[in-house]
Structures are given as structure tokens and as C-alpha cells.
């Protein structure tokens, strides 16, 4: 049960996106390797947002899909490929051929993106980064600056803070107040969450506050910065969620084949996103048996005794 003064922040995905995202916003969709907020990206497409700038360290199918749906005018990223499955052809059409229109692309290294989120989370104007010494990114990207070391060392590169209008992350579980827990390979979710001006979290399940309190070290985002929390089972598909389901490599490989044809992308978006009411309907098109091969075996961690005086 919630404490008397606690706020229940659970809502539907359509309501969360419709309330906290606006045309022209910069939106961060973060999750590295797993815990990717795919269902949220699909809802952005479903609601036909336009003029967005997407911040995402590692691009994947959702970037192609958001581009194909004409949701994006810009991209802030450090890696552009469909994981190990192939290319992102919607992205390539815009970057290489300005087809159907050019895309503003603000490129950094992974370290540069991490530094930008860290600066944003810390409410600092910029963050120093040493790894751009000798890199041509500092030459090609005018937003990467060089400043004098006040302690007498050589000049050092800095990157500007990244404060998205809205950050969206996915996780394993949260309570109704918005205390969010995740495990497995974590990316930049915590920093991106604190950097955002607004925050939506989608999770595999909503659990009781007592479960969150029983294992506090798994809490990566505290309730006080969360604006909305949404239960979206299988909300990261085709990516994996540690402890829930495996990665759907076949889906990603098929996307790289399909996306070679711009019209095929439009047809896929119409059938799978625009003609479905929500993520559950999207998953239903894949069929229940589709997820049988993505099922995982139990592998529990060792219990931890937190002690206490009773």
C-alpha cells in the first residue's frame, strides 16, 4: 500500500505520452542493449508527433521507425546501426541522400553522450572530456569546444549539457509512486532521467512498495523525479529485459531487410502502429507463440541480508 502522503503516478502509456510530450521537443529514449523503451517510441508514432529531436546513444529500429513516421527533425547520438543485425536504412536515406529530407545530426562518441547527460543531470553548463584529444569529432562538431585548464594543464575539450524536454526509460519494475528498479546491463538511464525536464518510466510490472524497500540497492531512479510510471509488459521488444525475455534477433534482422524499401517501412508502420490501439495489440500481431522462443530460464541472484535492528 502507498503511504498516506504518497502520489500514485501510474497511468496509461497513451495518457503519459500525450500529457508530457509536445511537438518540437527534444526527447531522450535511453536504454543500452536492453531496457529500451520501444513501446513508448511506438506510442509517439501512434500519436503522430512531429518536429522532435531524438537523443539516443545507440540507434536501433526505433530510430528508423520514428524517422519513417516523420516524427523527427534531428538526432543526437553516438552510434548508428541496427545493433548486430544490419543497417538503419531510413536513417541512411536522410543522412546520405537527404531523402525525403535532410536530418540534423549532432554526433558524439559514447563518452561524449555520457558526459552531456552527466552535465545535464548535475545542472552544469558543460562537462570536460579527455578522450577527444586526437579525434576528428572535435573538428567536425562545432558544439565540442576547447577550454583552458584553470590548473595549468593543456586545453581540454568540453561538451554542452543535455537537458531533454522529456526523458523516457524502461525498467523491470517500479512501485506506484515511481521508485524504479533495474538490473542487468545498465546504460545511462539514471543520468538521462535526472537530466530530463520531465520523466516517463515504462516498466514490465508495477510492484508493491514493500518489494522495492526489500532490495533498495536496485533502485536507479527515485520517485520524486518521476512524472508518470506505466506498466508495459514486453515494452522493450525486440530488445531484451534481464529476467523477463531474451532479445529478438530475427525481428531486428528482418527490419534491416524490410527498411531497404521506404514504402515497405510506411506499410509496416500503418499495419503495426497506426492500425493498432496500443502496445498489446502490436504484440498480438506477432502471436503468442512468437515469444515462446524468447523465454528464459530462471537464474536467481544470491540473497542479500540487509540486517537491521527489527
Secondary structure as a PSIPRED ss2 file (coil, helix, strand):
# PSIPRED VFORMAT (PSIPRED V4.0)

   1 X C   1.000  0.000  0.000
   2 X C   1.000  0.000  0.000
   3 X C   1.000  0.000  0.000
   4 X C   1.000  0.000  0.000
   5 X C   1.000  0.000  0.000
   6 X C   1.000  0.000  0.000
   7 X C   1.000  0.000  0.000
   8 X C   1.000  0.000  0.000
   9 X C   1.000  0.000  0.000
  10 X E   0.000  0.000  1.000
  11 X C   1.000  0.000  0.000
  12 X C   1.000  0.000  0.000
  13 X H   0.000  1.000  0.000
  14 X H   0.000  1.000  0.000
  15 X H   0.000  1.000  0.000
  16 X H   0.000  1.000  0.000
  17 X H   0.000  1.000  0.000
  18 X H   0.000  1.000  0.000
  19 X H   0.000  1.000  0.000
  20 X H   0.000  1.000  0.000
  21 X C   1.000  0.000  0.000
  22 X C   1.000  0.000  0.000
  23 X C   1.000  0.000  0.000
  24 X C   1.000  0.000  0.000
  25 X C   1.000  0.000  0.000
  26 X E   0.000  0.000  1.000
  27 X E   0.000  0.000  1.000
  28 X E   0.000  0.000  1.000
  29 X E   0.000  0.000  1.000
  30 X E   0.000  0.000  1.000
  31 X C   1.000  0.000  0.000
  32 X C   1.000  0.000  0.000
  33 X C   1.000  0.000  0.000
  34 X E   0.000  0.000  1.000
  35 X C   1.000  0.000  0.000
  36 X C   1.000  0.000  0.000
  37 X C   1.000  0.000  0.000
  38 X H   0.000  1.000  0.000
  39 X H   0.000  1.000  0.000
  40 X H   0.000  1.000  0.000
  41 X H   0.000  1.000  0.000
  42 X H   0.000  1.000  0.000
  43 X H   0.000  1.000  0.000
  44 X H   0.000  1.000  0.000
  45 X H   0.000  1.000  0.000
  46 X H   0.000  1.000  0.000
  47 X C   1.000  0.000  0.000
  48 X C   1.000  0.000  0.000
  49 X C   1.000  0.000  0.000
  50 X C   1.000  0.000  0.000
  51 X C   1.000  0.000  0.000
  52 X E   0.000  0.000  1.000
  53 X E   0.000  0.000  1.000
  54 X E   0.000  0.000  1.000
  55 X E   0.000  0.000  1.000
  56 X C   1.000  0.000  0.000
  57 X C   1.000  0.000  0.000
  58 X E   0.000  0.000  1.000
  59 X E   0.000  0.000  1.000
  60 X C   1.000  0.000  0.000
  61 X H   0.000  1.000  0.000
  62 X H   0.000  1.000  0.000
  63 X H   0.000  1.000  0.000
  64 X H   0.000  1.000  0.000
  65 X H   0.000  1.000  0.000
  66 X H   0.000  1.000  0.000
  67 X H   0.000  1.000  0.000
  68 X H   0.000  1.000  0.000
  69 X C   1.000  0.000  0.000
  70 X C   1.000  0.000  0.000
  71 X C   1.000  0.000  0.000
  72 X E   0.000  0.000  1.000
  73 X E   0.000  0.000  1.000
  74 X E   0.000  0.000  1.000
  75 X E   0.000  0.000  1.000
  76 X E   0.000  0.000  1.000
  77 X E   0.000  0.000  1.000
  78 X C   1.000  0.000  0.000
  79 X E   0.000  0.000  1.000
  80 X E   0.000  0.000  1.000
  81 X C   1.000  0.000  0.000
  82 X C   1.000  0.000  0.000
  83 X C   1.000  0.000  0.000
  84 X C   1.000  0.000  0.000
  85 X C   1.000  0.000  0.000
  86 X C   1.000  0.000  0.000
  87 X C   1.000  0.000  0.000
  88 X C   1.000  0.000  0.000
  89 X H   0.000  1.000  0.000
  90 X H   0.000  1.000  0.000
  91 X H   0.000  1.000  0.000
  92 X H   0.000  1.000  0.000
  93 X H   0.000  1.000  0.000
  94 X H   0.000  1.000  0.000
  95 X H   0.000  1.000  0.000
  96 X H   0.000  1.000  0.000
  97 X H   0.000  1.000  0.000
  98 X C   1.000  0.000  0.000
  99 X C   1.000  0.000  0.000
 100 X C   1.000  0.000  0.000
 101 X C   1.000  0.000  0.000
 102 X C   1.000  0.000  0.000
 103 X C   1.000  0.000  0.000
 104 X E   0.000  0.000  1.000
 105 X E   0.000  0.000  1.000
 106 X E   0.000  0.000  1.000
 107 X E   0.000  0.000  1.000
 108 X C   1.000  0.000  0.000
 109 X C   1.000  0.000  0.000
 110 X H   0.000  1.000  0.000
 111 X H   0.000  1.000  0.000
 112 X H   0.000  1.000  0.000
 113 X H   0.000  1.000  0.000
 114 X H   0.000  1.000  0.000
 115 X H   0.000  1.000  0.000
 116 X H   0.000  1.000  0.000
 117 X H   0.000  1.000  0.000
 118 X H   0.000  1.000  0.000
 119 X H   0.000  1.000  0.000
 120 X H   0.000  1.000  0.000
 121 X H   0.000  1.000  0.000
 122 X H   0.000  1.000  0.000
 123 X C   1.000  0.000  0.000
 124 X C   1.000  0.000  0.000
 125 X C   1.000  0.000  0.000
 126 X E   0.000  0.000  1.000
 127 X E   0.000  0.000  1.000
 128 X E   0.000  0.000  1.000
 129 X E   0.000  0.000  1.000
 130 X C   1.000  0.000  0.000
 131 X C   1.000  0.000  0.000
 132 X C   1.000  0.000  0.000
 133 X C   1.000  0.000  0.000
 134 X C   1.000  0.000  0.000
 135 X C   1.000  0.000  0.000
 136 X C   1.000  0.000  0.000
 137 X H   0.000  1.000  0.000
 138 X H   0.000  1.000  0.000
 139 X H   0.000  1.000  0.000
 140 X H   0.000  1.000  0.000
 141 X C   1.000  0.000  0.000
 142 X C   1.000  0.000  0.000
 143 X C   1.000  0.000  0.000
 144 X C   1.000  0.000  0.000
 145 X E   0.000  0.000  1.000
 146 X E   0.000  0.000  1.000
 147 X E   0.000  0.000  1.000
 148 X C   1.000  0.000  0.000
 149 X C   1.000  0.000  0.000
 150 X C   1.000  0.000  0.000
 151 X C   1.000  0.000  0.000
 152 X C   1.000  0.000  0.000
 153 X C   1.000  0.000  0.000
 154 X C   1.000  0.000  0.000
 155 X C   1.000  0.000  0.000
 156 X E   0.000  0.000  1.000
 157 X E   0.000  0.000  1.000
 158 X E   0.000  0.000  1.000
 159 X E   0.000  0.000  1.000
 160 X E   0.000  0.000  1.000
 161 X C   1.000  0.000  0.000
 162 X C   1.000  0.000  0.000
 163 X C   1.000  0.000  0.000
 164 X C   1.000  0.000  0.000
 165 X C   1.000  0.000  0.000
 166 X E   0.000  0.000  1.000
 167 X E   0.000  0.000  1.000
 168 X E   0.000  0.000  1.000
 169 X E   0.000  0.000  1.000
 170 X E   0.000  0.000  1.000
 171 X E   0.000  0.000  1.000
 172 X E   0.000  0.000  1.000
 173 X E   0.000  0.000  1.000
 174 X E   0.000  0.000  1.000
 175 X C   1.000  0.000  0.000
 176 X C   1.000  0.000  0.000
 177 X C   1.000  0.000  0.000
 178 X C   1.000  0.000  0.000
 179 X C   1.000  0.000  0.000
 180 X E   0.000  0.000  1.000
 181 X E   0.000  0.000  1.000
 182 X C   1.000  0.000  0.000
 183 X C   1.000  0.000  0.000
 184 X C   1.000  0.000  0.000
 185 X C   1.000  0.000  0.000
 186 X C   1.000  0.000  0.000
 187 X C   1.000  0.000  0.000
 188 X C   1.000  0.000  0.000
 189 X H   0.000  1.000  0.000
 190 X H   0.000  1.000  0.000
 191 X H   0.000  1.000  0.000
 192 X H   0.000  1.000  0.000
 193 X H   0.000  1.000  0.000
 194 X H   0.000  1.000  0.000
 195 X H   0.000  1.000  0.000
 196 X C   1.000  0.000  0.000
 197 X C   1.000  0.000  0.000
 198 X C   1.000  0.000  0.000
 199 X E   0.000  0.000  1.000
 200 X E   0.000  0.000  1.000
 201 X E   0.000  0.000  1.000
 202 X E   0.000  0.000  1.000
 203 X E   0.000  0.000  1.000
 204 X E   0.000  0.000  1.000
 205 X E   0.000  0.000  1.000
 206 X E   0.000  0.000  1.000
 207 X C   1.000  0.000  0.000
 208 X C   1.000  0.000  0.000
 209 X H   0.000  1.000  0.000
 210 X H   0.000  1.000  0.000
 211 X H   0.000  1.000  0.000
 212 X H   0.000  1.000  0.000
 213 X H   0.000  1.000  0.000
 214 X H   0.000  1.000  0.000
 215 X C   1.000  0.000  0.000
 216 X H   0.000  1.000  0.000
 217 X H   0.000  1.000  0.000
 218 X H   0.000  1.000  0.000
 219 X E   0.000  0.000  1.000
 220 X E   0.000  0.000  1.000
 221 X E   0.000  0.000  1.000
 222 X C   1.000  0.000  0.000
 223 X H   0.000  1.000  0.000
 224 X H   0.000  1.000  0.000
 225 X H   0.000  1.000  0.000
 226 X C   1.000  0.000  0.000
 227 X C   1.000  0.000  0.000
 228 X E   0.000  0.000  1.000
 229 X E   0.000  0.000  1.000
 230 X E   0.000  0.000  1.000
 231 X E   0.000  0.000  1.000
 232 X C   1.000  0.000  0.000
 233 X C   1.000  0.000  0.000
 234 X C   1.000  0.000  0.000
 235 X C   1.000  0.000  0.000
 236 X C   1.000  0.000  0.000
 237 X C   1.000  0.000  0.000
 238 X C   1.000  0.000  0.000
 239 X C   1.000  0.000  0.000
 240 X E   0.000  0.000  1.000
 241 X E   0.000  0.000  1.000
 242 X C   1.000  0.000  0.000
 243 X C   1.000  0.000  0.000
 244 X C   1.000  0.000  0.000
 245 X E   0.000  0.000  1.000
 246 X C   1.000  0.000  0.000
 247 X C   1.000  0.000  0.000
 248 X C   1.000  0.000  0.000
 249 X H   0.000  1.000  0.000
 250 X H   0.000  1.000  0.000
 251 X H   0.000  1.000  0.000
 252 X H   0.000  1.000  0.000
 253 X H   0.000  1.000  0.000
 254 X H   0.000  1.000  0.000
 255 X H   0.000  1.000  0.000
 256 X H   0.000  1.000  0.000
 257 X H   0.000  1.000  0.000
 258 X H   0.000  1.000  0.000
 259 X C   1.000  0.000  0.000
 260 X C   1.000  0.000  0.000
 261 X C   1.000  0.000  0.000
 262 X H   0.000  1.000  0.000
 263 X H   0.000  1.000  0.000
 264 X H   0.000  1.000  0.000
 265 X H   0.000  1.000  0.000
 266 X H   0.000  1.000  0.000
 267 X H   0.000  1.000  0.000
 268 X H   0.000  1.000  0.000
 269 X H   0.000  1.000  0.000
 270 X H   0.000  1.000  0.000
 271 X H   0.000  1.000  0.000
 272 X H   0.000  1.000  0.000
 273 X H   0.000  1.000  0.000
 274 X H   0.000  1.000  0.000
 275 X C   1.000  0.000  0.000
 276 X C   1.000  0.000  0.000
 277 X C   1.000  0.000  0.000
 278 X C   1.000  0.000  0.000
 279 X H   0.000  1.000  0.000
 280 X H   0.000  1.000  0.000
 281 X H   0.000  1.000  0.000
 282 X H   0.000  1.000  0.000
 283 X H   0.000  1.000  0.000
 284 X H   0.000  1.000  0.000
 285 X H   0.000  1.000  0.000
 286 X H   0.000  1.000  0.000
 287 X C   1.000  0.000  0.000
 288 X H   0.000  1.000  0.000
 289 X H   0.000  1.000  0.000
 290 X H   0.000  1.000  0.000
 291 X H   0.000  1.000  0.000
 292 X H   0.000  1.000  0.000
 293 X H   0.000  1.000  0.000
 294 X H   0.000  1.000  0.000
 295 X C   1.000  0.000  0.000
 296 X C   1.000  0.000  0.000
 297 X C   1.000  0.000  0.000
 298 X C   1.000  0.000  0.000
 299 X C   1.000  0.000  0.000
 300 X C   1.000  0.000  0.000
 301 X C   1.000  0.000  0.000
 302 X C   1.000  0.000  0.000
 303 X C   1.000  0.000  0.000
 304 X C   1.000  0.000  0.000
 305 X C   1.000  0.000  0.000
 306 X C   1.000  0.000  0.000
 307 X C   1.000  0.000  0.000
 308 X C   1.000  0.000  0.000
 309 X C   1.000  0.000  0.000
 310 X C   1.000  0.000  0.000
